[in-house]
Amino acid sequence: MELGVERLLVVGCLLFVVGCWLFVVGCWLFVICCWLFVIRYWLMVSQLSSFPSPGLKICCAVKLKLLV
């Protein structure tokens, strides 16, 4: 009986440690994804404000005409 309890405690501790590591990795992935989303949004807004390509100008002009 004693051996089973010790084994159960060891397995429980290992599962707890693995769960903590997975939580930390998940948090880092979430932070990285948020930063990528912010950077992508910032690049999109900066491109729309400067109109670097004529294709983008035409696309936005068509959208504005459809809205009006």
C-alpha positions as CSV (number, residue, x, y, z in Angstrom):
1,M,0.0,0.0,0.0
2,E,2.8,2.4,0.9
3,L,4.5,1.8,-2.5
4,G,1.3,2.7,-4.4
5,V,0.9,5.9,-2.5
6,E,4.5,7.0,-3.2
7,R,4.1,6.1,-6.9
8,L,0.9,8.1,-7.1
9,L,2.5,11.1,-5.5
10,V,5.5,10.9,-7.9
11,V,3.2,10.6,-10.9
12,G,1.0,13.5,-9.6
13,C,4.0,15.7,-9.1
14,L,5.3,14.9,-12.6
15,L,1.9,15.7,-14.1
16,F,1.8,18.9,-12.2
17,V,5.3,20.0,-13.5
18,V,4.4,19.0,-17.0
19,G,1.1,21.0,-16.7
20,C,3.0,24.0,-15.4
21,W,5.5,23.9,-18.3
22,L,2.6,23.5,-20.8
23,F,0.9,26.5,-19.2
24,V,4.1,28.6,-19.5
25,V,4.6,27.6,-23.1
26,G,1.0,28.3,-23.9
27,C,1.3,31.8,-22.3
28,W,4.4,32.6,-24.4
29,L,2.7,31.4,-27.6
30,F,-0.3,33.6,-26.7
31,V,1.9,36.6,-26.2
32,I,3.8,36.0,-29.4
33,C,0.5,35.6,-31.4
34,C,-0.8,38.9,-29.9
35,W,2.4,40.7,-30.8
36,L,2.2,39.3,-34.4
37,F,-1.4,40.4,-34.6
38,V,-0.5,43.9,-33.4
39,I,2.4,44.2,-35.8
40,R,0.3,43.0,-38.7
41,Y,-2.5,45.4,-37.8
42,W,0.0,48.3,-37.5
43,L,1.6,47.4,-40.9
44,M,-1.9,47.3,-42.5
45,V,-2.9,50.7,-41.1
46,S,0.5,52.3,-42.1
47,Q,0.1,50.9,-45.6
48,L,-3.5,52.2,-45.9
49,S,-2.4,55.7,-44.7
50,S,0.5,56.0,-47.2
51,F,-1.1,54.2,-50.2
52,P,2.1,52.7,-51.5
53,S,0.6,50.8,-54.4
54,P,-1.9,52.0,-57.1
55,G,-3.7,48.7,-56.8
56,L,-4.5,49.5,-53.2
57,K,-5.7,53.0,-54.1
58,I,-8.1,51.5,-56.7
59,C,-9.4,48.9,-54.3
60,C,-10.0,51.4,-51.5
61,A,-11.7,53.8,-54.0
62,V,-14.0,51.1,-55.2
63,K,-14.9,50.2,-51.6
64,L,-15.6,53.9,-50.8
65,K,-17.8,54.3,-53.9
66,L,-19.7,51.1,-52.9
67,L,-20.3,52.5,-49.4
68,V,-21.6,55.9,-50.7
